[in-house]
Amino acid sequence: MSIRFQIAALVYMMINAVVFGVGLVTVMTFPSLARHAFDLIPAVVVASFVLAAPLAWLIAPRLRARFGRRERIAAGR
């Protein structure tokens, strides 16, 4: 497993929770969507699982780059 995949796997659930929260708040805030909450909330759950994977994959290198930068600064390079 690559380091990027490992970091993405760790970050995936946090991103999933945030995407789900944003989707749920959006559904419950608007009365026209809240009327269809029984149908929309399962769609929000599925969408959050699907959207979190590519977002985690995009965020993982940035987290690794930050650590590498600190490590190089500490080593005096």
Helices and strands as residue ranges (DSSP letters): H 3-29, H 31-34, H 37-75
